[in-house]
Structure formats: structure tokens, C-alpha cells
Amino acid sequence: MQRAFVIRPFGLKKVQGGKTIDFDAIHRDLIGPALAEAGLVGSTTAEIVDAGNIREDMFGLILGGDLVICDVTIHNPNVFYELGIRHAVRRKGSVMIKGRPVKETTPFDLLTDRYIAYDISNPAKAKDDLVRVIKATRDGDRRTDSPVFSMLPALREQDLSAIQVVPVDLREEIARAAAANSSGWLRLLRSEVERQVFRWPALRLIGRAQRSIKDYE
């Protein structure tokens, strides 16, 4: 199953003109249901529960997400910072959304980029539009949706397998399962890593282990 990461403001935020937007409600009523209908898992940095440096985990989610949803409704520095990272390291797979009506204008650097508009008083109404764009972005053959890669066509995308690191304890468990000739254990590990940021390099390790014990099926 493919994984998404959501870049957005959190909680209640006042915007120009005195309006207050509940971005958690927008996630609940629009973003979350759209991702589920499109068959993706994932959320925001709120899903990070492990101890450690949250920025390290955040970078991993931004880099490793098959798709990123970014809400650019308001001028939120964290949102623009994280979106900039995504645009710099991934050629495609980024979808922007923007609530209306608000008085805050879209930053100059994003003026020509496409985004899905939603009504801040009824965000759920835009769910079908967002689902359609998510599927088109995921399944389409568009070369890039990143302005960085559009302007710098010779720029190479990062090799995820060279960046994402499989935790040592998981590597050791895969080795123990292979040594025990346990296809069931390896298949269980396969299902457990499916939702992890490091799932692709982990799945490769598990696949090699399955091959070593001739679990070709």
C-alpha cells in the first residue's frame, strides 16, 4: 500500500479578515477521507510517536512519501519550508490544496502552480475532486510537478534506497527469520513494514531473505 504525508497547519488559525480556520477539521473531513478512498495510508507529523528527533522523522516522511498533500491556505512558515524540501528532493507526487475564501494571497513562487480549491466552511464538498487529483498524480505519466525539477531539468532525483535506512533491530530480525527457515515469520515482517517510511529497502531485504529460503511464492 502506498504512503502519503500531509503538510498543513495544525489546530485553529486566524486569517486576514478575522476568520478562524480549523485545519484539524479540514484534515478530518477532507484530506483523511480522500486519502482513504484513494487507497493511501499516512498522516501528518502527529503520527510520529517514537522518541528522538522529530525533524529527522519528518524529513524521512517528506522524502519517502509516495504522495504529499500540502495545504497552502495561509502563510505558514513550517508548511512552506516542508513543501520546499519536497519540491527539492522529489520530482513528482505533490498535491497542493487551498481553502477559500481567504484574503491571504498565494506566495509569488507558487502562483503558477496548480492546487485544488476547497470551501473552508464545507471542505468535505471537495473530497471527490481531491480523490481524482490524487489518483491522477499517483498513476499519471507527468514528468514532474516540482517547480525545482521543472526549472532545472538536468537535476537528478535522490535515490531513496541510498538514503532510507532500515533499523538495525529489523535487519537482525530478518536475518534470524531466514536462519530459522521461517517463511511465515518473513511474511509477517513483510506485512508489518508495509506502512513504514523505510518500507522499500526493508521489503528488498525481506525479499532477498525469502529467496534465500526458496519461498518463491
N, C-alpha and C positions, 0 to 999 in steps of 0.2 A: 504494500500500500504506500502511495506517495505521501510525502510530508509537506506541510505548509508552515510558514512562520508569519505571524501578524505583527506589523509595526503600526502602532497607534498611540494616541494619548490615553491616559487612564483616568477613570472617575469623572467627576463633574468639572467642566471647564467653562469659564465665562468668555464670551467672544465680543468683538466690537458690536456696539449697539445694545448691550445689556443682556443678550440671550445667554442661556446656560445649556450646554450640551452634555448629555450623559453618554460618554463613549463606551462605558461598560454595557449599557443597554443596547447600543448600536452593535456591539460585538454579539450580544446575546440574540438580538432579533434579526440581524442581517448577516454578519460575517460568519459566525458559527454555523448557522443553518445552511448557508451557501457552500461552505467547505464540506460539510457532511453530505449534502446532496451530490456534490461533485466527486465524492469518494476520497477525500483527503483527510488526514489527521493532523493535529498540531494546533498551537495557540500562540500566546504571547510569552514574554519572559516570565510571566506569572507561573508558568508550568515548571520553571526551574526550582527544584526543592532541595537539591544537593548542596552541601556545604562547599565553600570555595569561592572563587572569583566569578561573580555573575557576568562580568563583561566577557570573560573567556567563553562561557557557555553561550552568551548572546551572539558573539562572533561566529561560533560554531553553527548556531541555528540560522543565522543570516546567510552564511556561506553554504550550508548543507541543505537548506530547504529547496525542495523541487519547485515550490512556488512561494512567493511572498506577496501578501496583501498589505498595502500601505495606505493609511488614512491621512490625507494631506489637507483636511478641512481647515485646520488652524495652524498658525505659525508656532510649531512646537520644535525646539532645537533638537531634542532627542530623536524625534521622528525623521527630521531631515538628515541628521548625522547617520542614522542607521540605513536610511534609504540610499545615501551616498555610498556607503560601504557596499551595499548590494549591487548598485549600478557599476561599481568599480571592479568587482570580482566575478560577477555572473553575467553572461551575455544575454540571457533571457529568463523568463519566468517571474516577472514582476508585474503586479497589477495594482494600479492606484485607484482609490475611491475618494470622493469629496462630497461633503454634505452641503445642502442648500436649503434655504437661503442664508448666507452669511456675508458680512461686509469685508472680511479679510480676503485679500486677493492672493492668487497663486503666485509664488515667487517666480522671478524672471526666468531662472534656469529650468523651470518646469512648465513654462507657458505653452510650449508646443507639444507637450506630452499628452497622451490620451488618459482619461480617467473616467470611471463610472460615477455618475451623479446619483445621490440619494437624498430623499427628503428627511431632514433632521427630525421632523415631527412624526414621520412614519417610515422609518428605514426599511422595515420588512417588505415594503412595496417594491423595492429594487432587487429583491433576492433573485428572481428569475434572470434579470439582466446580469447580475454578478456571476451566477452559475454559468451562464452562457459564455461570458468572457473568460472565466477560469478554465473551462473546458477547451475553448479556442486557443488560449495561451499555452495550456499544457500539451495539447495534441497538434497544434498548428506547426507549420514549417517556416514561420517567420524567422529571419536570421537573427535578429536581436530586438529587444525592447529597451535596451540600456542606451541612454544618450552618450555615455562614455565610449562604448564599443561602436556606436554609430559614427561618432566623430573621429575615432581612432581605429579604423578598420583593421589595421595590422596588429592591434593589441591581442595578445593571446589570453584565453580564459585559463583560470587556475585549474590545475589537475587536483581534483578533490581527493583522489586516493593518496596523493603525496602530502596532503595537509591534514586530513582527518585521521585521528589516532584511535585505535581500538584499545580500550583499557586493559592493563596487564592482567587483572584477575579474570577477564573474559577470555583472553588469549590462553591462559593457563587452563581454564575450564574446557575450552575446545580441545586442547591437547590431551587432557585427561579422558574426555569422552571418546576421542579417537583411539587412545591407548586401550580403552576398555572395549573397543569394537562395538560401541553402543550407538546404533543408528537412531534409536528413539531419543536419546539424550541430545544428539546433534540436531534432530528435528525440533526438539523443544527449544533449544537455544536459538534456532532459526526464527521461531515464532516470537521469541522474546526480544530479539534485536530489531524486529521489523519497524518499530516506532522510534528507534533511537537515532540521534543525529549521525552517528558513525555507522549506520546500518550497512552501507555499501561495502566498505572494506571488511566489516565483520562478516557479511554474507559471503564474501570471497574466501575468507579464512575457513568458514564452516563448509563451503562447497568443496574446498580442497581436502578437508578432513573427511567429508562424505565419500569423495572419490578414493581416498586412500584406503577406506574400509570396503570399497566396492558397493556403496549404497547408491547405485546409479539412478534408481527411481527417484 
